[in-house]
């Protein structure tokens, strides 16, 4: 009877060990499944975060592009305004220079009429000076 008891005891121990092993395997599988679920949730969060980062980068790029375009348009406007203003100032300067030249011509004409000999001597001196400078080279 001791042999039967010993065999029964071994069978019971073996059955208990198998049950414990099955329980442990079930717990390990459950733990692994939980870890996989947590890992999947982390991956999902990372994907969502990456999507948001891409959206933010795209939005920022659009804003920078818009700001650059606006700055270029403003710069072009400033350049055009400056060119117009400069053109106006040059036109006014040219008109003033023309008037001064006309007045000087009138003055020289009157002086020549009043002092023909002095005007002739001055013209000769200027001509001689210019010829001297040209032939000097």
C-alpha positions in Angstrom: 0.0 0.0 0.0 2.9 2.3 0.5 3.8 1.9 -3.1 0.3 2.9 -4.2 0.4 5.8 -1.8 3.9 6.8 -3.1 2.7 6.6 -6.7 -0.4 8.5 -5.8 1.6 11.1 -4.0 3.9 11.5 -7.1 0.9 11.7 -9.4 -0.6 14.3 -7.1 2.6 16.3 -7.0 3.0 16.0 -10.7 -0.6 17.1 -11.2 -0.1 20.0 -8.8 3.2 21.0 -10.6 1.5 20.9 -14.0 -1.4 23.0 -12.6 1.0 25.5 -11.1 3.0 25.5 -14.4 -0.2 26.1 -16.3 -1.2 28.9 -13.9 2.3 30.4 -14.2 2.1 30.1 -18.0 -1.3 31.8 -18.0 0.0 34.6 -15.8 3.0 35.0 -18.0 0.8 35.2 -21.1 -1.5 37.7 -19.4 1.5 39.8 -18.3 3.0 39.6 -21.8 -0.3 40.6 -23.3 -0.5 43.6 -20.8 3.0 44.6 -21.7 2.1 44.4 -25.4 -1.0 46.4 -24.8 1.0 49.1 -23.0 3.6 49.0 -25.7 1.0 49.4 -28.4 -0.6 52.3 -26.4 2.9 54.0 -26.2 3.4 53.5 -30.0 0.0 55.0 -30.6 0.8 58.0 -28.4 4.2 58.4 -30.2 2.4 58.3 -33.6 -0.1 60.9 -32.5 2.7 63.1 -31.2 4.7 62.7 -34.4 1.5 63.6 -36.4 1.1 66.7 -34.3 4.8 67.6 -34.7 4.5 67.3 -38.5 1.3 69.4 -38.5 3.1 72.1 -36.4 6.1 72.0 -38.7 3.9 72.4 -41.7 2.0 75.3 -40.1 5.3 77.0 -39.1 6.6 76.6 -42.7 3.5 78.1 -44.1 3.7 81.0 -41.7 7.4 81.6 -42.5 6.6 81.5 -46.2 3.8 83.9 -45.8 5.9 86.3 -43.7 8.7 86.1 -46.3 6.3 86.9 -49.1 4.8 89.8 -47.1 8.3 91.1 -46.4 9.3 90.9 -50.1 6.1 92.7 -51.1 6.8 95.5 -48.5 10.4 95.7 -49.6 9.3 96.0 -53.3 6.9 98.8 -52.3 9.6 100.7 -50.4 12.0 100.4 -53.4 9.3 101.6 -55.7 8.4 104.6 -53.5 12.1 105.4 -53.1 12.6 105.2 -56.8 9.7 107.6 -57.4 10.9 110.0 -54.8 14.4 109.9 -56.2 13.1 110.5 -59.8 11.1 113.5 -58.6 14.1 114.9 -56.8 16.3 114.4 -59.9 13.7 116.1 -62.0 13.5 119.1 -59.7 17.3 119.3 -59.6 17.6 119.1 -63.4 15.0 121.9 -63.7 16.8 124.1 -61.2 20.2 123.4 -63.0 18.6 124.3 -66.4 17.3 127.5 -64.9 20.7 128.4 -63.5 22.3 127.6 -66.8 19.8 129.8 -68.6 20.5 132.7 -66.2 24.3 132.2 -66.6 23.9 132.3 -70.4 21.9 135.4 -70.2 24.5 137.0 -67.9 27.4 136.0 -70.2 25.5 137.4 -73.2 24.9 140.7 -71.5 28.5 140.9 -70.3 29.8 140.2 -73.8 27.5 142.9 -75.3 28.8 145.4 -72.7 32.5 144.4 -72.7 33.3 142.8 -76.0 37.1 143.2 -75.7 37.3 141.7 -72.2 35.0 138.9 -73.2 37.3 138.1 -76.2 40.4 138.1 -74.0 38.7 135.8 -71.4 37.6 133.4 -74.2 41.1 133.4 -75.6 42.6 132.7 -72.2 40.2 129.8 -71.6 40.8 128.4 -75.0 44.6 128.6 -74.6 44.3 126.9 -71.1 42.2 124.0 -72.5 44.6 123.5 -75.5 47.5 123.5 -73.1 45.9 120.8 -71.0 44.9 118.7 -74.0 48.4 118.8 -75.6 50.1 118.3 -72.3 49.1 114.6 -72.2 
